[in-house]
Amino acid sequence: MKRVGLGALASAMIIALVQPAAAHASLEVKEAKVGSGYKAVINVPHGCEGQSTTEVSIDIPEGVIAVKPMPKAGWKLSLEKGAYARTYDFYHGAKKSEGVKRVTWSGGDLPDEYFDQFVLSAFVAGELKPGTKLAFPVTQKCPKGELKWNEVAAEGVDPHSLEHPAPQLLLVAGGADDHHHHAQSGDVKANGIALAGPWTRPASAGGMGVGYVKITNEGSAPDVLLGASSDIAERVELHETTISADGVASMKPVKQVDIAPGQSVELKPGGLHIMLIGLKEAIKDGPVKLKLNLQKAGAINVDLAVRTSAPAAGEDEHKHKHHQH
C-alpha cells in the first residue's frame, strides 16, 4: 500500500473521530411556510466540555410572532417580550405589534451524555419573503461557562466552516389557508357536546401520544368528561400539566373534567390533555381515532388530525364565532 493511501486513511479516521464533538444546536425542521404556523424544535446535542447544561435561551428572529414555548418538567420557563420592528398581519385580520423576543428554560440538569429538545409554537409572518433564512441564536449555559450558537455565515461563506453556527430556518412559499382548514377538520357535534379542533402530534410506536380538543357543553345540564379510549394505544388517560410558583412544570393524572352548561374546556399543550400510552403503531398520518366518554352525552367518536404545532392564538376563537352565524 502506498504511503499516501495510509495518510489519507489516517486523515479520514481523524475526521470521523472529531465529527461528533462538532455537533451543534440545530432546528429539527429547517423549512417553514410564510403565513403559517411553525413548531420550532431546537436540538441541544451536548453540554459544555463535559458539563451538564442548566440553562437554554432562544432568541426569536424578527417576523416570527405569536410565540408560545412548551414547558419542560424540572425547568423554569421565562419570557422576554418587546415590540416588533413593524406590525404584522395575523389570522383573520388580527394584528401583532409586540410579543416574545427571547425564551429561557433554566434550573434544569441536562447531562453531557444526553441530548434534549426545546420546543416553541409560533407563526411565520406572511410579510416575510420566501427564500429568506432566519437565525434562531441559542445560548447554552453550564455551571462553568456557556456556548453561544449565534454565528451566521456571510454571503459566499460555507456555514460548515463556522465554529458556533446559529440554527437557521429557510422560508418557503405558502399561506395560512391550508393550515386553517386542517385545524377545523374533525369537528363533531353530538348529544349537546361540540368538539372543535381535535389534533395530535406525530409519535413513535411504543411511545406516548397526546390528544388535544376543545369541548363545549351546548346543553342545559352539566356534563363530565370521564375518560377516553383508542385502539391505537394500550391505555388512554386524562392528564394535566401545571406550573408551580417557581416556574417548574409537572404532569399529573386527572380522574374527570366537569363541563358546565354553556361552558368550554380546552385540552391543550401546557394544560389539560389526553395521553395515549403504549402506542401500538406510530402516529404519522391522520386521522387518529379517539372515543371520548362523557357522563351525560355518552361515547363520542372524534378524529384527531396529525400536525406538528398547535393552532395559533385566535384561530379557534374565530372559528367558533364563524359557526355561530
C-alpha positions in Angstrom: 0.0 0.0 0.0 1.3 3.5 -0.8 2.1 5.9 2.0 -0.2 8.5 0.5 -3.0 6.0 0.9 -2.2 5.4 4.6 -2.1 9.2 5.1 -5.5 9.7 3.5 -6.9 6.8 5.6 -5.4 8.3 8.8 -6.9 11.7 7.9 -10.3 10.2 7.3 -10.2 8.4 10.7 -9.3 11.7 12.5 -12.2 13.5 10.8 -14.6 10.7 11.7 -13.4 10.9 15.4 -13.8 14.7 15.7 -17.2 15.0 13.9 -19.4 14.0 16.9 -17.7 16.7 19.1 -18.6 19.3 16.4 -22.4 18.7 16.8 -24.2 22.0 17.3 -27.6 23.3 18.3 -29.9 22.8 15.4 -33.5 23.0 14.2 -35.2 19.7 13.6 -37.5 21.1 10.9 -35.4 23.6 8.8 -38.1 24.9 6.5 -41.4 26.7 7.1 -44.1 28.4 5.0 -44.6 32.1 5.3 -48.1 33.0 6.7 -48.4 29.7 8.6 -47.8 28.1 12.0 -44.5 26.6 12.7 -43.2 24.3 15.5 -39.6 25.1 16.2 -37.8 22.2 17.8 -34.3 23.1 18.9 -31.9 20.1 19.4 -29.2 20.5 22.1 -26.8 17.7 21.5 -24.2 18.0 24.3 -23.0 20.1 27.3 -20.1 22.5 27.7 -16.9 20.4 27.6 -18.4 17.6 29.6 -20.5 19.7 31.9 -24.3 19.5 32.3 -26.5 22.1 30.6 -28.5 24.1 33.2 -30.0 26.8 31.0 -31.0 27.2 27.4 -32.1 30.5 25.8 -33.5 31.0 22.3 -33.6 34.4 20.6 -36.7 34.8 18.3 -36.0 36.3 14.9 -38.0 39.3 13.6 -41.1 38.1 11.8 -41.6 35.0 13.9 -44.6 36.0 16.0 -47.2 34.7 18.5 -44.5 32.5 20.1 -45.6 30.1 22.8 -42.9 27.8 24.4 -43.6 24.3 25.6 -42.9 23.8 29.4 -40.4 21.2 30.5 -40.7 19.3 33.7 -38.0 20.4 36.1 -37.2 23.6 34.2 -38.3 27.1 35.0 -39.7 29.0 31.9 -39.3 32.7 31.4 -40.2 35.1 28.6 -38.7 38.4 27.4 -41.2 40.4 25.5 -40.9 43.6 23.4 -42.1 45.5 20.3 -41.7 44.1 16.8 -39.9 46.2 14.2 -43.3 46.5 12.5 -46.9 45.4 12.8 -47.7 42.0 11.2 -50.9 40.6 9.9 -52.1 37.6 11.9 -55.0 35.2 11.4 -58.3 36.7 10.1 -57.5 40.4 10.3 -55.8 40.4 13.7 -52.6 42.5 14.0 -49.5 41.7 16.1 -47.1 44.6 17.0 -45.3 43.0 20.1 -44.6 39.6 21.5 -42.0 37.2 22.8 -38.4 38.1 21.8 -36.5 35.5 23.9 -37.4 32.3 25.7 -35.3 30.8 28.5 -35.5 27.4 30.2 -33.4 27.4 33.4 -32.8 25.4 36.6 -32.7 22.0 34.8 -29.9 19.5 34.5 -29.1 18.0 31.1 -26.0 15.8 31.5 -23.4 16.0 28.7 -24.1 12.3 27.9 -27.7 13.1 26.8 -29.4 15.4 24.3 -32.8 17.1 24.6 -35.2 19.2 22.6 -36.7 22.7 23.4 -39.9 23.5 21.7 -41.7 26.6 20.5 -45.0 27.1 18.7 -45.0 30.2 16.5 -46.4 31.9 13.4 -44.2 32.9 10.5 -45.5 36.3 9.3 -46.8 36.5 5.7 -44.9 39.7 5.1 -41.6 37.7 5.1 -40.2 36.7 1.7 -39.7 33.1 0.6 -36.1 32.3 0.3 -35.2 34.2 3.4 -33.1 32.5 6.1 -33.9 33.3 9.7 -31.4 32.6 12.5 -32.5 31.3 16.0 -29.4 32.1 18.2 -29.2 29.7 21.1 -27.3 30.3 24.4 -26.4 27.2 26.3 -25.2 27.7 29.9 -23.4 25.3 32.2 -22.1 25.6 35.8 -18.7 26.8 34.5 -19.1 28.5 31.1 -21.5 28.7 28.2 -21.8 28.1 24.5 -23.3 30.7 22.1 -24.7 29.3 18.9 -25.0 32.6 17.2 -22.7 32.8 14.2 -24.3 33.4 10.7 -22.3 32.8 7.6 -21.7 35.9 5.3 -22.7 35.7 1.7 -20.5 33.1 -0.1 -19.1 31.6 3.1 -19.7 27.9 3.9 -21.9 27.7 7.1 -20.0 24.4 7.9 -16.8 26.5 8.4 -18.4 28.3 11.4 -17.4 27.1 14.9 -20.7 28.0 16.6 -23.4 28.4 13.8 -26.9 29.6 14.8 -29.8 27.3 13.8 -31.3 28.6 10.6 -34.8 28.4 9.1 -35.4 28.6 5.4 -38.7 30.2 4.4 -40.8 28.8 1.6 -43.9 30.0 -0.2 -47.2 29.1 1.5 -50.1 30.6 3.4 -52.5 30.2 6.3 -55.4 28.9 4.4 -54.4 25.2 4.3 -53.3 25.4 7.9 -56.7 26.9 9.0 -58.6 24.3 7.1 -56.6 21.5 8.6 -57.3 22.8 12.1 -61.0 22.6 11.5 -61.1 19.0 10.2 -62.7 16.5 12.7 -65.1 18.9 14.4 -68.0 17.0 15.9 -71.4 17.8 17.5 -73.3 15.1 19.3 -75.8 14.9 22.2 -75.3 18.6 23.2 -71.5 18.4 23.1 -69.4 20.2 20.5 -65.8 19.1 19.8 -63.6 21.5 17.9 -60.0 21.5 16.5 -59.1 17.9 17.6 -55.4 17.2 16.9 -52.4 15.2 17.9 -48.6 15.2 17.3 -46.5 12.6 15.4 -45.2 9.9 17.8 -43.2 6.7 17.6 -44.6 3.2 18.1 -44.2 2.0 21.7 -44.0 5.6 23.0 -46.7 8.0 24.1 -49.0 10.2 22.1 -51.1 13.2 23.1 -54.5 14.4 22.2 -56.0 17.9 22.3 -59.5 19.2 21.6 -61.9 22.0 22.7 -65.1 20.6 24.4 -68.1 22.8 24.6 -71.3 21.9 26.5 -74.1 23.3 24.4 -76.8 21.7 26.5 -78.7 22.9 29.5 -77.3 20.4 32.0 -73.8 19.9 33.4 -71.7 17.0 31.9 -68.5 15.3 32.9 -65.6 14.0 30.8 -64.8 10.7 32.4 -62.1 9.5 30.1 -61.2 8.3 26.6 -60.1 5.3 24.6 -58.4 4.5 21.4 -57.5 1.3 19.5 -54.0 2.7 18.8 -53.0 2.8 22.4 -52.7 0.3 25.3 -54.5 2.8 27.5 -55.7 6.4 27.5 -55.6 8.7 30.4 -56.6 12.3 31.2 -53.6 14.4 32.4 -52.9 18.0 33.4 -49.7 20.0 33.2 -49.3 22.5 36.0 -46.6 25.1 36.6 -45.7 25.9 40.2 -45.0 29.4 41.6 -41.3 29.0 40.8 -42.0 28.1 37.2 -41.4 24.3 37.3 -43.8 22.2 35.2 -45.2 18.9 36.3 -47.8 16.5 35.0 -50.5 14.5 37.0 -53.4 12.2 36.1 -57.0 13.7 36.3 -60.0 11.4 37.1 -62.6 13.6 35.5 -63.3 17.0 34.0 -66.5 18.9 34.8 -68.1 20.9 32.0 -70.9 23.4 33.0 -73.8 24.3 30.6 -72.7 26.8 28.1 -69.0 26.5 29.1 -66.0 25.1 27.2 -63.0 23.1 28.4 -59.9 23.2 26.2 -57.5 20.3 26.2 -54.3 22.0 25.0 -50.5 22.0 25.4 -49.4 23.2 28.8 -52.8 22.3 30.4 -55.4 19.5 30.4 -54.7 16.9 27.7 -55.2 13.2 26.7 -52.3 10.8 27.0 -52.2 7.9 24.5 -49.9 5.5 26.4 -48.2 2.4 24.8 -48.8 3.2 21.2 -49.3 0.1 19.1 -48.2 1.9 15.9 -46.6 5.1 15.0 -48.6 8.3 14.6 -47.7 9.6 11.2 -50.7 10.5 9.1 -54.2 11.3 10.4 -56.7 10.8 11.4 -56.2 9.1 14.8 -59.5 7.6 16.0 -60.4 8.5 19.6 -63.5 7.9 21.7 -64.4 10.4 24.5 -66.6 9.1 27.3 -68.9 11.7 28.9 -71.3 11.1 31.8 -74.4 12.5 30.1 -73.6 12.6 26.4 -72.1 9.1 26.4 -69.5 8.0 24.0 -68.5 10.4 21.2 -66.1 9.4 18.4 -63.6 12.0 17.1 -60.8 12.0 14.6 -57.5 13.7 15.7 -55.7 15.4 12.9 -51.9 14.9 12.9 -50.0 18.1 13.0 -46.7 19.4 14.3 -47.8 22.5 16.0 -50.8 23.9 17.9 -53.3 26.3 16.2 -52.1 29.8 16.7 -53.8 32.0 19.2 -57.0 33.5 17.9 -57.5 30.8 15.3 -60.0 28.7 17.2 -61.8 31.7 18.6 -62.6 33.0 15.1 -63.7 29.5 14.0 -66.3 29.2 16.7 -67.7 32.7 16.0 -67.9 31.8 12.4 -70.0 28.7 13.2 -72.5 30.8 15.2 -73.5 32.9 12.2 
